Amino acid sequence: MKVIRKSDVPEAPVDENNFVLPATMQRLLGREDGQPVRIYRVAFDEGARTHWHQHDDVQVLFGLSGTCVVVDRAGVELSLSDGDIVVIDANEEHWHGAAPGTAGSHLAINSGEETTWLESSARE
């Protein structure tokens, strides 16, 4: 048994190659920990979001604060608030970030090995 304390894990800016900024991320559990899942706490400032991407297995997003949105290629947009869960199928192209006019944070729980990053999701 093992505990991972939020205060023991550094929070850092997200990779600007994969996000529309500003946002921060904490890698709470990852490959380096020898576990079969990866867990990230992501905090999006207003207007921040990921680029389009897909995962090789299921991704679960768990709302922590504010309001986030999750959008797929068909244009379906789901809202994610505190305590809500969105399940994204393997290989489904999508992006997620803060809802318009607000900030939001979520836990991203990835069961697969790879994330394929695609083009920016910035709205023109």
Buried (B, 14 or more C-beta within 10 A) or exposed (E): EEEEEEEEBEEEEBEEEBBBBBBBBBBBBEEEEEEEBBBBBBBBBBBBBBBBBBBBBBBBBBBBEBBBBBBBEEEEEBEBBBEBEBEBEEEBBBBBBBBEEBBBBBBBBBBBEEBEBBEBBEEE
